[in-house]
Amino acid sequence: MGVSHSRWVRASYFYCGAALAAGIGVVVLRVVAGPEAALPWAIAAIPLIFWVIVRASLYTRVYRGKSLAMMGLVLAFLGFSDAVGQISYHHLWRKAFLLTGRDVAFENPTDGWRVRYPQDWTSFTLKIGRVTTYVFKPKKLTPGLEFSLTHRPAMMDTDLESAVNLFILDLPKSGDTQILSRGPARYPRFQKAYEIVYEDPKPTIVLRHRVVFLAGAEGLTVLSVAAVPHWMDRLAADANHFLFSYEPI
């Protein structure tokens, strides 16, 4: 009986240690991979940890290390609560900007391209000479979020590097305009693409702009997303979706 009891005690330390490791895993996933990765792990880990704690409470003479399991439960619950809060908060942000509906396609058969944008957004067109800009934004008044596409037909001087340099020269010269990043970008079906991220802290509402330049046989296309910096960070996946939705048809 003594040997059997000793074996159960050793096993109980293993179970309680595993419960602690499961709780730590929830926190690590939350920090490293984000709330979407931590949530399913937490949902699986919490019942397991709770089972270990119940057995440790029922068989106090056999189970050791209950405090480890309790610590694991606290960590798992904190990670679970934070993940649920972050996911819910992100959903509310997307709902506020009318991003939760399905996408619709905007096609230009004449120039042979399409982009995708949320169904609850509206679009309008601005044309100056041969250059046309298509603007997409939420139907209701929402400060500081806009997706636009500017298209210029193919010309002799349709050169990506020249277009980028000209764009930078034309930026507002307030003295505080900051180019946060710039460089070649990888874009599906395009060998030549370039991205610039910049912001001007002078206006009352500071906007961050992500601009992608595409050069092809059909001409020069410039895609841009503008948003308040904090929103740009939080809605980064949606910004990527807009910027990389362009495709020839």
N, C-alpha and C positions, 0 to 999 in steps of 0.2 A: 504493500500500500504506500510506503514511504517513497519508493522509486516512482510509482505511478503519479503520486502527488507532485513530486519534483518535476517530472516531465510536463505536467499540466501548467506548473508555475512558469517553466521556461517558455512554453507555448504562449502563455498569456502575455508575456513581455513582447513576444513577436507580434501578436495581434494589436496590442496597444501601440507599439512602435509603428506598425503599418497604418494605424488610425492617425497618428501624428503626421506621418509622411504624406498621407492623403490630404490632410488639412494644409500642410505646407505647399503641396502641389497646386491647390486651388489658388493660393496667394501668388505663387510663382507664375502660373499661367496668366493670372490677371495682369501682372506687371509686364511680363515678356510678350505674351501673345494677344492680350486684350480681353475685354469682358465676354465676347462671343465664344472664345475658346474656354474661358474659365467656368462659364455657366453650366454646360453639360457635365463637366468634371465634378463640379460642386453638387449637382443634383444626384450624381452617382455616389459621391463620397460621403455625404451627410448621413444617409440611411445606414451605410456600412459602419461609420464611426459610432452612430447611435446604438447599433446592435452590439458593438464591442463594449460600450459603456453600460448597457443593460446587463450583459453577462457579467461584467466586472462588479456590478452592484449586487447581483443575485448570488454570485459565487465568490464572496470576498476572501475565503480561505484559500482559494485556488488561483484566482486572477490577481495579478500584480501589475503595477504600472497604469492604474486607472487615470492618474493625473496626466499622463502622456495623451491618452485618448481624449480627455476633457480639453486639453490644450488644442488638440487637433480639431475638435468640434468648434471651438471658439474661432480658430483661424478659418475653417471652412465656412462657417456662418458669416463671418465678416467679409470674406471674398465673395460669397454668394450674394449678400446684400449689396455690396458695391457693384458687382456685375449687373444685377437687376436694375439698380438705380441708374447706372451709366447707359444701359441699353434703352431703358424707358426715356431717359432724358434725351438721348440721341433721336429716338422716334418722335418725341415732341418737337424737336428742332426741325426734323424733316417734314413733319406735318405743318409746322408754321410756315415753311417755305413751299408748301404744296408739292412735295417731292414723293409722297407716298403712293400716288396713283400709278397706273401703267404708263408706259412710254408710247408716243406716237411718232411717226416718221414725217419729216418735212423734206419733200423732194423738189429738186429743180431739174426737170427733164431737159431743159434747154442746154444747161451747162453740164448736165450729167452727174449729179451728186445728190446725196441725202445725208441728213443728220437726224438724231433722235432727241426728243425733249419731252418733259412731263405733260400729260394730257390736260392738266389744270393750269398750264401756262398759256400765254398768248404770244403772238409773234407779229412783227411789223417790219417793213422794208424801207431802207433809205438808199437813194441812188444819187451819186454825184458823178456825172460823166459816164465812164465805162466801169466805174467801181461801185459795187452794190454791197450794202451791209444789211444783214438779217439779224434782228434782235429778238431774243426770247427771254421772257421774264414772267413771274407769277401774275395771275389775273388780278389778285387783290394786292393792295398796297403793301409792299414788303421792302423795307429799307435795305439797300446794299447787297443785292444778289442779281446777277444778270449774265446771260450767256449770249455771245454774239459771234457772227461769222461774216467776214468780209472777203469778197471774191473779186479778183481782177482777171479778166481773160488773158490768155497767153499772148505775150508780146515779145519783141526782139530782146528787150532788157529784163525779161522775167528771170532774175537771178536771185537765189535765196540769200546769199551773203550780202548783196547790195540792198535787198529789201530790209533785212534785219538792221543793217547799219543806218539806213534812212529812218527806220522806225525809232531807233534809239536817239537819233539826232532831233526828231520831232517831239520827243517826250517833253512834258512841261519842265521848264528850266527854273524851278523855284529855288534851286540850290540845295534842297533837301530830298529830292527824288532819289530813292535808293533802288538800285538793281540788286536784288537779293540773290539771284542765280541766273545763269545763262549758259547755253551750250547745246550741242547736237542732241536730238531726241530720237528715240526709237518709236516708229509709228507704223502700224499695220499697212501694208501695201504701198508704203512710200519710202524710197531710199533717202530722200532729202527732207529732213525735218529739223526744226530748231525751236527751242523753248526759252522764254524769258519770264522771270517772275520779278515784279517791281511794285513799289508803292510810294505814294507821295504823302508824307505826314502833315502837309500844310492844311488841306481842307478840313471842314468841321467834322465830316464823316470820312475817316481814313479808309481807303479801299486798297486791297491787294489785288493785283492783276496777274493772272497766269495766261500767257500768250503763246500759242503754238503756230509756227509758220510751216506751210507745206508748199513745195514747188513740184509741179508735174506738167505733163503735156497740155492739160486743160487750163493751166494758168497758175496764179498765186492765190493761195487760200490762207487766211489768218483767222484762227479760232481763239476766242478770249473768254475767260470767266473772271468776273470782278465780284469781290465780296469783302466785307469787313474781315481783317486778318484772323480774328478768333473764329469766325464762322467758316472761313476758308479752310482752317485746320480741322474743324469739326466735320465739315462736309467735303473733305478731301476726296472720298470715294465718288461722290456725286459729281464733283468738278472733273475728275478723271473720266467719268462716264460721258459727260458732255464733250470734253476735248477730244476724246478718242472715238467718238461715234461717227465721224465723217468717213464716208466711203463713196467711191465712184459707182455709178450705175450705168 
